[in-house]
């Protein structure tokens, strides 16, 4: 799925999402990522919702965003609010949706000038064989 956002200079935008890859601008990533509105994209250790723990969500707090958009993979999967309690305690909002919807929402918010971090689980590509 290709995204065509209007872009503000100096902000990150998700330009494409396929099974096994996410592109931030023209750079592909084949693993889950944290994408701040500005700055370097960071690898995110969760490869599926079952891998998540509180430390995964705490990593997003380093940018002090207004909101974290959590992309749970190809399907919309809620996780326990206990996992992101640290964000809530810092008054950082958390929204959960499937990764494709999360990427679109993230792009809208950064283009509105919002301080947002995308926490995107990228489903691995199916293995050949």
Backbone atoms as SQL, in Angstrom:
CREATE TABLE atoms (id INTEGER PRIMARY KEY, chain TEXT, resi INTEGER, resn TEXT, atom TEXT, x REAL, y REAL, z REAL);
INSERT INTO atoms VALUES
  (1, 'A', 1, 'UNK', 'N', 0.849, -1.153, 0.000),
  (2, 'A', 1, 'UNK', 'CA', 0.000, 0.000, 0.000),
  (3, 'A', 1, 'UNK', 'C', 0.902, 1.225, 0.000),
  (4, 'A', 2, 'UNK', 'N', 0.705, 2.086, -0.955),
  (5, 'A', 2, 'UNK', 'CA', 1.510, 3.295, -1.068),
  (6, 'A', 2, 'UNK', 'C', 0.739, 4.484, -0.517),
  (7, 'A', 3, 'UNK', 'N', 1.460, 5.330, 0.228),
  (8, 'A', 3, 'UNK', 'CA', 0.868, 6.527, 0.803),
  (9, 'A', 3, 'UNK', 'C', 1.433, 7.732, 0.084),
  (10, 'A', 4, 'UNK', 'N', 0.619, 8.729, -0.155),
  (11, 'A', 4, 'UNK', 'CA', 1.047, 9.952, -0.837),
  (12, 'A', 4, 'UNK', 'C', 0.699, 11.172, 0.012),
  (13, 'A', 5, 'UNK', 'N', 1.360, 11.358, 1.148),
  (14, 'A', 5, 'UNK', 'CA', 0.996, 12.515, 1.978),
  (15, 'A', 5, 'UNK', 'C', 1.576, 13.813, 1.452),
  (16, 'A', 6, 'UNK', 'N', 0.902, 14.911, 1.736),
  (17, 'A', 6, 'UNK', 'CA', 1.535, 16.211, 1.591),
  (18, 'A', 6, 'UNK', 'C', 2.490, 16.295, 2.763),
  (19, 'A', 7, 'UNK', 'N', 3.719, 16.731, 2.510),
  (20, 'A', 7, 'UNK', 'CA', 4.714, 16.673, 3.562),
  (21, 'A', 7, 'UNK', 'C', 5.170, 18.043, 4.004),
  (22, 'A', 8, 'UNK', 'N', 5.376, 18.178, 5.304),
  (23, 'A', 8, 'UNK', 'CA', 6.020, 19.346, 5.862),
  (24, 'A', 8, 'UNK', 'C', 7.517, 19.085, 5.853),
  (25, 'A', 9, 'UNK', 'N', 8.299, 20.110, 5.593),
  (26, 'A', 9, 'UNK', 'CA', 9.746, 19.945, 5.607),
  (27, 'A', 9, 'UNK', 'C', 10.224, 19.561, 6.994),
  (28, 'A', 10, 'UNK', 'N', 11.154, 18.624, 7.045),
  (29, 'A', 10, 'UNK', 'CA', 11.795, 18.252, 8.295),
  (30, 'A', 10, 'UNK', 'C', 11.043, 17.274, 9.160),
  (31, 'A', 11, 'UNK', 'N', 9.899, 16.756, 8.705),
  (32, 'A', 11, 'UNK', 'CA', 9.171, 15.769, 9.501),
  (33, 'A', 11, 'UNK', 'C', 9.197, 14.418, 8.799),
  (34, 'A', 12, 'UNK', 'N', 9.144, 13.382, 9.597),
  (35, 'A', 12, 'UNK', 'CA', 9.095, 12.026, 9.050),
  (36, 'A', 12, 'UNK', 'C', 7.692, 11.729, 8.542),
  (37, 'A', 13, 'UNK', 'N', 7.617, 10.957, 7.485),
  (38, 'A', 13, 'UNK', 'CA', 6.338, 10.493, 6.962),
  (39, 'A', 13, 'UNK', 'C', 6.513, 9.068, 6.470),
  (40, 'A', 14, 'UNK', 'N', 5.485, 8.261, 6.670),
  (41, 'A', 14, 'UNK', 'CA', 5.482, 6.900, 6.145),
  (42, 'A', 14, 'UNK', 'C', 5.015, 6.987, 4.700),
  (43, 'A', 15, 'UNK', 'N', 5.859, 6.510, 3.792),
  (44, 'A', 15, 'UNK', 'CA', 5.512, 6.615, 2.380),
  (45, 'A', 15, 'UNK', 'C', 4.944, 5.328, 1.800),
  (46, 'A', 16, 'UNK', 'N', 5.178, 4.199, 2.493),
  (47, 'A', 16, 'UNK', 'CA', 4.693, 2.935, 1.954),
  (48, 'A', 16, 'UNK', 'C', 4.738, 1.858, 3.029),
  (49, 'A', 17, 'UNK', 'N', 3.813, 0.909, 2.933),
  (50, 'A', 17, 'UNK', 'CA', 3.787, -0.249, 3.821),
  (51, 'A', 17, 'UNK', 'C', 3.424, -1.467, 2.994),
  (52, 'A', 18, 'UNK', 'N', 4.255, -2.481, 3.069),
  (53, 'A', 18, 'UNK', 'CA', 3.992, -3.776, 2.442),
  (54, 'A', 18, 'UNK', 'C', 4.210, -4.841, 3.499),
  (55, 'A', 19, 'UNK', 'N', 3.808, -6.066, 3.211),
  (56, 'A', 19, 'UNK', 'CA', 4.114, -7.151, 4.136),
  (57, 'A', 19, 'UNK', 'C', 5.631, -7.268, 4.241),
  (58, 'A', 20, 'UNK', 'N', 6.115, -7.111, 5.437),
  (59, 'A', 20, 'UNK', 'CA', 7.550, -7.259, 5.667),
  (60, 'A', 20, 'UNK', 'C', 8.368, -5.991, 5.558),
  (61, 'A', 21, 'UNK', 'N', 7.766, -4.867, 5.133),
  (62, 'A', 21, 'UNK', 'CA', 8.527, -3.623, 5.008),
  (63, 'A', 21, 'UNK', 'C', 7.659, -2.405, 5.231),
  (64, 'A', 22, 'UNK', 'N', 8.316, -1.399, 5.806),
  (65, 'A', 22, 'UNK', 'CA', 7.731, -0.074, 5.945),
  (66, 'A', 22, 'UNK', 'C', 8.765, 0.921, 5.445),
  (67, 'A', 23, 'UNK', 'N', 8.317, 1.928, 4.717),
  (68, 'A', 23, 'UNK', 'CA', 9.211, 2.962, 4.211),
  (69, 'A', 23, 'UNK', 'C', 8.917, 4.269, 4.928),
  (70, 'A', 24, 'UNK', 'N', 9.960, 4.866, 5.457),
  (71, 'A', 24, 'UNK', 'CA', 9.865, 6.216, 5.996),
  (72, 'A', 24, 'UNK', 'C', 10.654, 7.065, 5.022),
  (73, 'A', 25, 'UNK', 'N', 9.932, 7.948, 4.335),
  (74, 'A', 25, 'UNK', 'CA', 10.447, 8.634, 3.149),
  (75, 'A', 25, 'UNK', 'C', 10.869, 7.538, 2.166),
  (76, 'A', 26, 'UNK', 'N', 12.084, 7.509, 1.704),
  (77, 'A', 26, 'UNK', 'CA', 12.503, 6.505, 0.725),
  (78, 'A', 26, 'UNK', 'C', 13.271, 5.358, 1.368),
  (79, 'A', 27, 'UNK', 'N', 13.393, 5.346, 2.678),
  (80, 'A', 27, 'UNK', 'CA', 14.189, 4.321, 3.344),
  (81, 'A', 27, 'UNK', 'C', 13.313, 3.179, 3.835),
  (82, 'A', 28, 'UNK', 'N', 13.585, 1.954, 3.343),
  (83, 'A', 28, 'UNK', 'CA', 12.796, 0.807, 3.807),
  (84, 'A', 28, 'UNK', 'C', 13.356, 0.229, 5.105),
  (85, 'A', 29, 'UNK', 'N', 12.448, -0.291, 5.917),
  (86, 'A', 29, 'UNK', 'CA', 12.807, -0.997, 7.140),
  (87, 'A', 29, 'UNK', 'C', 12.076, -2.330, 7.115),
  (88, 'A', 30, 'UNK', 'N', 12.775, -3.412, 7.422),
  (89, 'A', 30, 'UNK', 'CA', 12.144, -4.735, 7.404),
  (90, 'A', 30, 'UNK', 'C', 11.935, -5.268, 8.817),
  (91, 'A', 31, 'UNK', 'N', 11.720, -4.359, 9.748),
  (92, 'A', 31, 'UNK', 'CA', 11.468, -4.720, 11.137),
  (93, 'A', 31, 'UNK', 'C', 10.551, -3.659, 11.743),
  (94, 'A', 32, 'UNK', 'N', 10.047, -3.941, 12.890),
  (95, 'A', 32, 'UNK', 'CA', 9.183, -2.977, 13.586),
  (96, 'A', 32, 'UNK', 'C', 9.995, -1.749, 13.965),
  (97, 'A', 33, 'UNK', 'N', 9.318, -0.586, 13.967),
  (98, 'A', 33, 'UNK', 'CA', 10.025, 0.676, 14.175),
  (99, 'A', 33, 'UNK', 'C', 9.229, 1.637, 15.045),
  (100, 'A', 34, 'UNK', 'N', 9.978, 2.556, 15.657),
  (101, 'A', 34, 'UNK', 'CA', 9.416, 3.751, 16.280),
  (102, 'A', 34, 'UNK', 'C', 9.764, 4.900, 15.359),
  (103, 'A', 35, 'UNK', 'N', 8.751, 5.654, 14.942),
  (104, 'A', 35, 'UNK', 'CA', 8.955, 6.757, 14.007),
  (105, 'A', 35, 'UNK', 'C', 8.506, 8.050, 14.690),
  (106, 'A', 36, 'UNK', 'N', 9.473, 8.856, 15.151),
  (107, 'A', 36, 'UNK', 'CA', 9.097, 10.141, 15.733),
  (108, 'A', 36, 'UNK', 'C', 8.782, 11.143, 14.629),
  (109, 'A', 37, 'UNK', 'N', 8.040, 12.181, 14.956),
  (110, 'A', 37, 'UNK', 'CA', 7.711, 13.189, 13.952),
  (111, 'A', 37, 'UNK', 'C', 8.966, 13.849, 13.415),
  (112, 'A', 38, 'UNK', 'N', 9.999, 13.956, 14.213),
  (113, 'A', 38, 'UNK', 'CA', 11.297, 14.480, 13.786),
  (114, 'A', 38, 'UNK', 'C', 12.375, 13.585, 14.375),
  (115, 'A', 39, 'UNK', 'N', 13.476, 13.438, 13.649),
  (116, 'A', 39, 'UNK', 'CA', 14.592, 12.658, 14.165),
  (117, 'A', 39, 'UNK', 'C', 14.675, 11.284, 13.537),
  (118, 'A', 40, 'UNK', 'N', 15.603, 10.515, 14.063),
  (119, 'A', 40, 'UNK', 'CA', 15.909, 9.207, 13.481),
  (120, 'A', 40, 'UNK', 'C', 14.865, 8.158, 13.841),
  (121, 'A', 41, 'UNK', 'N', 14.562, 7.334, 12.860),
  (122, 'A', 41, 'UNK', 'CA', 13.707, 6.171, 13.069),
  (123, 'A', 41, 'UNK', 'C', 14.505, 5.167, 13.900),
  (124, 'A', 42, 'UNK', 'N', 13.839, 4.560, 14.878),
  (125, 'A', 42, 'UNK', 'CA', 14.495, 3.607, 15.778),
  (126, 'A', 42, 'UNK', 'C', 13.906, 2.212, 15.587),
  (127, 'A', 43, 'UNK', 'N', 14.740, 1.177, 15.642),
  (128, 'A', 43, 'UNK', 'CA', 14.169, -0.175, 15.645),
  (129, 'A', 43, 'UNK', 'C', 13.342, -0.375, 16.909),
  (130, 'A', 44, 'UNK', 'N', 12.291, -1.159, 16.789),
  (131, 'A', 44, 'UNK', 'CA', 11.418, -1.449, 17.932),
  (132, 'A', 44, 'UNK', 'C', 11.443, -2.949, 18.146),
  (133, 'A', 45, 'UNK', 'N', 11.695, -3.430, 19.363),
  (134, 'A', 45, 'UNK', 'CA', 11.922, -4.863, 19.570),
  (135, 'A', 45, 'UNK', 'C', 10.704, -5.760, 19.348),
  (136, 'A', 46, 'UNK', 'N', 9.500, -5.228, 19.373),
  (137, 'A', 46, 'UNK', 'CA', 8.297, -6.066, 19.241),
  (138, 'A', 46, 'UNK', 'C', 8.070, -6.444, 17.785),
  (139, 'A', 47, 'UNK', 'N', 8.047, -7.716, 17.496),
  (140, 'A', 47, 'UNK', 'CA', 7.751, -8.184, 16.145),
  (141, 'A', 47, 'UNK', 'C', 6.301, -8.646, 15.999),
  (142, 'A', 48, 'UNK', 'N', 5.620, -8.791, 17.132),
  (143, 'A', 48, 'UNK', 'CA', 4.191, -9.147, 17.162),
  (144, 'A', 48, 'UNK', 'C', 3.635, -8.684, 18.494),
  (145, 'A', 49, 'UNK', 'N', 2.348, -8.513, 18.613),
  (146, 'A', 49, 'UNK', 'CA', 1.785, -7.994, 19.861),
  (147, 'A', 49, 'UNK', 'C', 2.176, -8.797, 21.104),
  (148, 'A', 50, 'UNK', 'N', 2.356, -10.097, 20.954),
  (149, 'A', 50, 'UNK', 'CA', 2.728, -10.937, 22.094),
  (150, 'A', 50, 'UNK', 'C', 4.118, -10.613, 22.631),
  (151, 'A', 51, 'UNK', 'N', 4.945, -9.946, 21.840),
  (152, 'A', 51, 'UNK', 'CA', 6.309, -9.584, 22.256),
  (153, 'A', 51, 'UNK', 'C', 6.345, -8.319, 23.107),
  (154, 'A', 52, 'UNK', 'N', 5.257, -7.590, 23.170),
  (155, 'A', 52, 'UNK', 'CA', 5.251, -6.287, 23.844),
  (156, 'A', 52, 'UNK', 'C', 5.348, -6.413, 25.354),
  (157, 'A', 53, 'UNK', 'N', 6.072, -5.470, 25.932),
  (158, 'A', 53, 'UNK', 'CA', 6.074, -5.283, 27.374),
  (159, 'A', 53, 'UNK', 'C', 6.105, -3.779, 27.632),
  (160, 'A', 54, 'UNK', 'N', 6.049, -3.388, 28.868),
  (161, 'A', 54, 'UNK', 'CA', 5.999, -1.956, 29.209),
  (162, 'A', 54, 'UNK', 'C', 7.224, -1.223, 28.683),
  (163, 'A', 55, 'UNK', 'N', 8.386, -1.866, 28.687),
  (164, 'A', 55, 'UNK', 'CA', 9.611, -1.218, 28.208),
  (165, 'A', 55, 'UNK', 'C', 9.497, -0.836, 26.732),
  (166, 'A', 56, 'UNK', 'N', 8.789, -1.630, 25.949),
  (167, 'A', 56, 'UNK', 'CA', 8.606, -1.295, 24.523),
  (168, 'A', 56, 'UNK', 'C', 7.906, 0.055, 24.382),
  (169, 'A', 57, 'UNK', 'N', 6.831, 0.250, 25.123),
  (170, 'A', 57, 'UNK', 'CA', 6.096, 1.511, 25.036),
  (171, 'A', 57, 'UNK', 'C', 6.862, 2.649, 25.696),
  (172, 'A', 58, 'UNK', 'N', 7.605, 2.350, 26.754),
  (173, 'A', 58, 'UNK', 'CA', 8.388, 3.395, 27.417),
  (174, 'A', 58, 'UNK', 'C', 9.416, 4.014, 26.469),
  (175, 'A', 59, 'UNK', 'N', 9.887, 3.250, 25.489),
  (176, 'A', 59, 'UNK', 'CA', 10.848, 3.786, 24.519),
  (177, 'A', 59, 'UNK', 'C', 10.280, 4.981, 23.755),
  (178, 'A', 60, 'UNK', 'N', 8.980, 4.984, 23.527),
  (179, 'A', 60, 'UNK', 'CA', 8.353, 6.072, 22.772),
  (180, 'A', 60, 'UNK', 'C', 8.331, 7.382, 23.554),
  (181, 'A', 61, 'UNK', 'N', 8.447, 7.315, 24.867),
  (182, 'A', 61, 'UNK', 'CA', 8.363, 8.515, 25.702),
  (183, 'A', 61, 'UNK', 'C', 9.580, 9.420, 25.560),
  (184, 'A', 62, 'UNK', 'N', 10.695, 8.902, 25.034),
  (185, 'A', 62, 'UNK', 'CA', 11.918, 9.700, 24.948),
  (186, 'A', 62, 'UNK', 'C', 11.740, 10.971, 24.123),
  (187, 'A', 63, 'UNK', 'N', 10.781, 11.008, 23.218),
  (188, 'A', 63, 'UNK', 'CA', 10.544, 12.197, 22.389),
  (189, 'A', 63, 'UNK', 'C', 9.524, 13.142, 23.012),
  (190, 'A', 64, 'UNK', 'N', 8.909, 12.737, 24.097),
  (191, 'A', 64, 'UNK', 'CA', 7.866, 13.525, 24.772),
  (192, 'A', 64, 'UNK', 'C', 6.753, 13.931, 23.795),
  (193, 'A', 65, 'UNK', 'N', 6.167, 12.928, 23.118),
  (194, 'A', 65, 'UNK', 'CA', 5.097, 13.242, 22.156),
  (195, 'A', 65, 'UNK', 'C', 3.788, 13.571, 22.844),
  (196, 'A', 66, 'UNK', 'N', 2.862, 14.111, 22.055),
  (197, 'A', 66, 'UNK', 'CA', 1.487, 14.299, 22.521),
  (198, 'A', 66, 'UNK', 'C', 0.747, 12.963, 22.507),
  (199, 'A', 67, 'UNK', 'N', 1.061, 12.156, 21.490),
  (200, 'A', 67, 'UNK', 'CA', 0.336, 10.900, 21.292),
  (201, 'A', 67, 'UNK', 'C', 1.265, 9.883, 20.626),
  (202, 'A', 68, 'UNK', 'N', 1.039, 8.618, 20.959),
  (203, 'A', 68, 'UNK', 'CA', 1.705, 7.493, 20.315),
  (204, 'A', 68, 'UNK', 'C', 0.632, 6.747, 19.534),
  (205, 'A', 69, 'UNK', 'N', 0.890, 6.540, 18.257),
  (206, 'A', 69, 'UNK', 'CA', -0.009, 5.764, 17.410),
  (207, 'A', 69, 'UNK', 'C', 0.590, 4.370, 17.298),
  (208, 'A', 70, 'UNK', 'N', -0.091, 3.385, 17.881),
  (209, 'A', 70, 'UNK', 'CA', 0.395, 2.005, 17.905),
  (210, 'A', 70, 'UNK', 'C', -0.249, 1.222, 16.779),
  (211, 'A', 71, 'UNK', 'N', 0.584, 0.721, 15.877),
  (212, 'A', 71, 'UNK', 'CA', 0.143, -0.156, 14.797),
  (213, 'A', 71, 'UNK', 'C', 0.412, -1.594, 15.194),
  (214, 'A', 72, 'UNK', 'N', -0.637, -2.385, 15.395),
  (215, 'A', 72, 'UNK', 'CA', -0.524, -3.723, 15.976),
  (216, 'A', 72, 'UNK', 'C', -0.246, -4.828, 14.967),
  (217, 'A', 73, 'UNK', 'N', 0.117, -4.477, 13.737),
  (218, 'A', 73, 'UNK', 'CA', 0.362, -5.484, 12.705),
  (219, 'A', 73, 'UNK', 'C', -0.772, -5.492, 11.695),
  (220, 'A', 74, 'UNK', 'N', -0.914, -6.574, 10.943),
  (221, 'A', 74, 'UNK', 'CA', -1.937, -6.599, 9.890),
  (222, 'A', 74, 'UNK', 'C', -3.371, -6.598, 10.418),
  (223, 'A', 75, 'UNK', 'N', -3.572, -6.995, 11.657),
  (224, 'A', 75, 'UNK', 'CA', -4.909, -6.995, 12.260),
  (225, 'A', 75, 'UNK', 'C', -4.916, -6.055, 13.462),
  (226, 'A', 76, 'UNK', 'N', -6.059, -5.435, 13.700),
  (227, 'A', 76, 'UNK', 'CA', -6.223, -4.558, 14.859),
  (228, 'A', 76, 'UNK', 'C', -6.290, -5.429, 16.106),
  (229, 'A', 77, 'UNK', 'N', -5.295, -5.258, 16.989),
  (230, 'A', 77, 'UNK', 'CA', -5.242, -6.034, 18.226),
  (231, 'A', 77, 'UNK', 'C', -4.975, -5.107, 19.391),
  (232, 'A', 78, 'UNK', 'N', -5.878, -5.094, 20.334),
  (233, 'A', 78, 'UNK', 'CA', -5.662, -4.315, 21.548),
  (234, 'A', 78, 'UNK', 'C', -4.669, -5.045, 22.440),
  (235, 'A', 79, 'UNK', 'N', -3.902, -4.269, 23.200),
  (236, 'A', 79, 'UNK', 'CA', -3.007, -4.837, 24.209),
  (237, 'A', 79, 'UNK', 'C', -3.438, -4.278, 25.566),
  (238, 'A', 80, 'UNK', 'N', -2.971, -4.896, 26.603),
  (239, 'A', 80, 'UNK', 'CA', -3.336, -4.463, 27.951),
  (240, 'A', 80, 'UNK', 'C', -2.879, -3.027, 28.196),
  (241, 'A', 81, 'UNK', 'N', -3.765, -2.182, 28.726),
  (242, 'A', 81, 'UNK', 'CA', -3.364, -0.816, 29.071),
  (243, 'A', 81, 'UNK', 'C', -2.218, -0.771, 30.079),
  (244, 'A', 82, 'UNK', 'N', -2.004, -1.844, 30.820),
  (245, 'A', 82, 'UNK', 'CA', -0.875, -1.882, 31.759),
  (246, 'A', 82, 'UNK', 'C', 0.456, -1.723, 31.019),
  (247, 'A', 83, 'UNK', 'N', 0.505, -2.126, 29.755),
  (248, 'A', 83, 'UNK', 'CA', 1.742, -2.029, 28.983),
  (249, 'A', 83, 'UNK', 'C', 2.118, -0.577, 28.671),
  (250, 'A', 84, 'UNK', 'N', 1.129, 0.281, 28.525),
  (251, 'A', 84, 'UNK', 'CA', 1.434, 1.678, 28.221),
  (252, 'A', 84, 'UNK', 'C', 1.034, 2.632, 29.355),
  (253, 'A', 85, 'UNK', 'N', 0.932, 2.090, 30.540),
  (254, 'A', 85, 'UNK', 'CA', 0.599, 2.894, 31.715),
  (255, 'A', 85, 'UNK', 'C', 1.608, 4.028, 31.928),
  (256, 'A', 86, 'UNK', 'N', 2.892, 3.772, 31.640),
  (257, 'A', 86, 'UNK', 'CA', 3.916, 4.809, 31.790),
  (258, 'A', 86, 'UNK', 'C', 3.657, 5.999, 30.888),
  (259, 'A', 87, 'UNK', 'N', 3.153, 5.761, 29.681),
  (260, 'A', 87, 'UNK', 'CA', 2.810, 6.861, 28.773),
  (261, 'A', 87, 'UNK', 'C', 1.622, 7.647, 29.315),
  (262, 'A', 88, 'UNK', 'N', 0.613, 6.925, 29.771),
  (263, 'A', 88, 'UNK', 'CA', -0.578, 7.585, 30.312),
  (264, 'A', 88, 'UNK', 'C', -0.209, 8.434, 31.527),
  (265, 'A', 89, 'UNK', 'N', 0.679, 7.913, 32.373),
  (266, 'A', 89, 'UNK', 'CA', 1.102, 8.657, 33.560),
  (267, 'A', 89, 'UNK', 'C', 1.792, 9.973, 33.184),
  (268, 'A', 90, 'UNK', 'N', 2.403, 10.008, 31.988),
  (269, 'A', 90, 'UNK', 'CA', 3.056, 11.227, 31.496),
  (270, 'A', 90, 'UNK', 'C', 2.114, 12.079, 30.648),
  (271, 'A', 91, 'UNK', 'N', 0.837, 11.705, 30.632),
  (272, 'A', 91, 'UNK', 'CA', -0.191, 12.420, 29.874),
  (273, 'A', 91, 'UNK', 'C', 0.068, 12.356, 28.366),
  (274, 'A', 92, 'UNK', 'N', 0.594, 11.222, 27.916),
  (275, 'A', 92, 'UNK', 'CA', 0.811, 10.951, 26.499),
  (276, 'A', 92, 'UNK', 'C', -0.315, 10.014, 26.058),
  (277, 'A', 93, 'UNK', 'N', -1.071, 10.425, 25.063),
  (278, 'A', 93, 'UNK', 'CA', -2.162, 9.595, 24.568),
  (279, 'A', 93, 'UNK', 'C', -1.650, 8.406, 23.784),
  (280, 'A', 94, 'UNK', 'N', -2.434, 7.353, 23.734),
  (281, 'A', 94, 'UNK', 'CA', -2.102, 6.156, 22.964),
  (282, 'A', 94, 'UNK', 'C', -3.339, 5.740, 22.188),
  (283, 'A', 95, 'UNK', 'N', -3.173, 5.557, 20.892),
  (284, 'A', 95, 'UNK', 'CA', -4.246, 5.058, 20.024),
  (285, 'A', 95, 'UNK', 'C', -3.766, 3.782, 19.362),
  (286, 'A', 96, 'UNK', 'N', -4.637, 2.786, 19.293),
  (287, 'A', 96, 'UNK', 'CA', -4.297, 1.480, 18.740),
  (288, 'A', 96, 'UNK', 'C', -5.123, 1.213, 17.490),
  (289, 'A', 97, 'UNK', 'N', -4.460, 0.726, 16.463),
  (290, 'A', 97, 'UNK', 'CA', -5.124, 0.317, 15.223),
  (291, 'A', 97, 'UNK', 'C', -4.196, -0.617, 14.458),
  (292, 'A', 98, 'UNK', 'N', -4.690, -1.217, 13.377),
  (293, 'A', 98, 'UNK', 'CA', -3.786, -2.043, 12.581),
  (294, 'A', 98, 'UNK', 'C', -2.703, -1.132, 11.987),
  (295, 'A', 99, 'UNK', 'N', -1.593, -1.710, 11.569),
  (296, 'A', 99, 'UNK', 'CA', -0.450, -0.891, 11.162),
  (297, 'A', 99, 'UNK', 'C', -0.752, -0.017, 9.941),
  (298, 'A', 100, 'UNK', 'N', -1.510, -0.508, 8.977),
  (299, 'A', 100, 'UNK', 'CA', -1.819, 0.329, 7.808),
  (300, 'A', 100, 'UNK', 'C', -2.612, 1.570, 8.228),
  (301, 'A', 101, 'UNK', 'N', -3.631, 1.387, 9.046),
  (302, 'A', 101, 'UNK', 'CA', -4.417, 2.534, 9.525),
  (303, 'A', 101, 'UNK', 'C', -3.561, 3.438, 10.401),
  (304, 'A', 102, 'UNK', 'N', -2.685, 2.853, 11.201),
  (305, 'A', 102, 'UNK', 'CA', -1.803, 3.642, 12.061),
  (306, 'A', 102, 'UNK', 'C', -0.864, 4.510, 11.234),
  (307, 'A', 103, 'UNK', 'N', -0.347, 3.984, 10.140),
  (308, 'A', 103, 'UNK', 'CA', 0.533, 4.771, 9.264),
  (309, 'A', 103, 'UNK', 'C', -0.219, 5.953, 8.661),
  (310, 'A', 104, 'UNK', 'N', -1.431, 5.725, 8.202),
  (311, 'A', 104, 'UNK', 'CA', -2.224, 6.822, 7.632),
  (312, 'A', 104, 'UNK', 'C', -2.521, 7.881, 8.689),
  (313, 'A', 105, 'UNK', 'N', -2.911, 7.444, 9.877),
  (314, 'A', 105, 'UNK', 'CA', -3.221, 8.377, 10.964),
  (315, 'A', 105, 'UNK', 'C', -1.982, 9.157, 11.375),
  (316, 'A', 106, 'UNK', 'N', -0.862, 8.470, 11.491),
  (317, 'A', 106, 'UNK', 'CA', 0.411, 9.123, 11.823),
  (318, 'A', 106, 'UNK', 'C', 0.701, 10.239, 10.816),
  (319, 'A', 107, 'UNK', 'N', 0.586, 9.943, 9.520),
  (320, 'A', 107, 'UNK', 'CA', 0.872, 10.946, 8.485),
  (321, 'A', 107, 'UNK', 'C', -0.048, 12.158, 8.605),
  (322, 'A', 108, 'UNK', 'N', -1.308, 11.930, 8.863),
  (323, 'A', 108, 'UNK', 'CA', -2.247, 13.053, 9.036),
  (324, 'A', 108, 'UNK', 'C', -1.804, 13.924, 10.207),
  (325, 'A', 109, 'UNK', 'N', -1.477, 13.292, 11.318),
  (326, 'A', 109, 'UNK', 'CA', -1.106, 14.050, 12.514),
  (327, 'A', 109, 'UNK', 'C', 0.195, 14.831, 12.332),
  (328, 'A', 110, 'UNK', 'N', 1.220, 14.222, 11.718),
  (329, 'A', 110, 'UNK', 'CA', 2.464, 14.986, 11.527),
  (330, 'A', 110, 'UNK', 'C', 2.254, 16.134, 10.558),
  (331, 'A', 111, 'UNK', 'N', 1.385, 15.947, 9.589),
  (332, 'A', 111, 'UNK', 'CA', 1.116, 17.032, 8.647),
  (333, 'A', 111, 'UNK', 'C', 0.273, 18.135, 9.257),
  (334, 'A', 112, 'UNK', 'N', -0.354, 17.861, 10.390),
  (335, 'A', 112, 'UNK', 'CA', -1.041, 18.902, 11.161),
  (336, 'A', 112, 'UNK', 'C', -0.084, 19.595, 12.126),
  (337, 'A', 113, 'UNK', 'N', 1.184, 19.145, 12.154),
  (338, 'A', 113, 'UNK', 'CA', 2.169, 19.741, 13.048),
  (339, 'A', 113, 'UNK', 'C', 2.147, 19.169, 14.451),
  (340, 'A', 114, 'UNK', 'N', 1.554, 18.004, 14.617),
  (341, 'A', 114, 'UNK', 'CA', 1.454, 17.381, 15.948),
  (342, 'A', 114, 'UNK', 'C', 2.735, 16.636, 16.291),
  (343, 'A', 115, 'UNK', 'N', 3.030, 16.555, 17.578),
  (344, 'A', 115, 'UNK', 'CA', 4.166, 15.793, 18.095),
  (345, 'A', 115, 'UNK', 'C', 3.684, 14.367, 18.317),
  (346, 'A', 116, 'UNK', 'N', 3.972, 13.506, 17.365),
  (347, 'A', 116, 'UNK', 'CA', 3.454, 12.142, 17.381),
  (348, 'A', 116, 'UNK', 'C', 4.593, 11.159, 17.128),
  (349, 'A', 117, 'UNK', 'N', 4.484, 9.999, 17.759),
  (350, 'A', 117, 'UNK', 'CA', 5.408, 8.899, 17.510),
  (351, 'A', 117, 'UNK', 'C', 4.585, 7.714, 17.025),
  (352, 'A', 118, 'UNK', 'N', 5.018, 7.140, 15.923),
  (353, 'A', 118, 'UNK', 'CA', 4.403, 5.908, 15.438),
  (354, 'A', 118, 'UNK', 'C', 5.170, 4.725, 15.989),
  (355, 'A', 119, 'UNK', 'N', 4.464, 3.799, 16.604),
  (356, 'A', 119, 'UNK', 'CA', 5.051, 2.552, 17.104),
  (357, 'A', 119, 'UNK', 'C', 4.436, 1.447, 16.252),
  (358, 'A', 120, 'UNK', 'N', 5.170, 1.044, 15.219),
  (359, 'A', 120, 'UNK', 'CA', 4.596, 0.193, 14.184),
  (360, 'A', 120, 'UNK', 'C', 5.179, -1.213, 14.205),
  (361, 'A', 121, 'UNK', 'N', 4.316, -2.201, 14.399),
  (362, 'A', 121, 'UNK', 'CA', 4.726, -3.590, 14.229),
  (363, 'A', 121, 'UNK', 'C', 4.645, -3.886, 12.736),
  (364, 'A', 122, 'UNK', 'N', 5.745, -4.358, 12.188),
  (365, 'A', 122, 'UNK', 'CA', 5.822, -4.696, 10.771),
  (366, 'A', 122, 'UNK', 'C', 5.831, -6.220, 10.682),
  (367, 'A', 123, 'UNK', 'N', 4.766, -6.767, 10.107),
  (368, 'A', 123, 'UNK', 'CA', 4.661, -8.209, 9.976),
  (369, 'A', 123, 'UNK', 'C', 5.770, -8.717, 9.064),
  (370, 'A', 124, 'UNK', 'N', 6.436, -9.794, 9.450),
  (371, 'A', 124, 'UNK', 'CA', 7.480, -10.326, 8.590),
  (372, 'A', 124, 'UNK', 'C', 6.910, -10.834, 7.271),
  (373, 'A', 125, 'UNK', 'N', 7.725, -10.744, 6.235),
  (374, 'A', 125, 'UNK', 'CA', 7.324, -11.272, 4.931),
  (375, 'A', 125, 'UNK', 'C', 7.243, -12.800, 5.038),
  (376, 'A', 126, 'UNK', 'N', 6.300, -13.403, 4.319),
  (377, 'A', 126, 'UNK', 'CA', 6.224, -14.861, 4.365),
  (378, 'A', 126, 'UNK', 'C', 7.508, -15.464, 3.802),
  (379, 'A', 127, 'UNK', 'N', 7.944, -16.540, 4.421),
  (380, 'A', 127, 'UNK', 'CA', 9.168, -17.178, 3.949),
  (381, 'A', 127, 'UNK', 'C', 8.854, -18.017, 2.716),
  (382, 'A', 128, 'UNK', 'N', 9.793, -18.002, 1.800),
  (383, 'A', 128, 'UNK', 'CA', 9.629, -18.791, 0.570),
  (384, 'A', 128, 'UNK', 'C', 9.890, -20.252, 0.899),
  (385, 'A', 129, 'UNK', 'N', 9.085, -21.075, 0.334),
  (386, 'A', 129, 'UNK', 'CA', 9.450, -22.443, 0.563),
  (387, 'A', 129, 'UNK', 'C', 8.371, -23.359, 0.645);
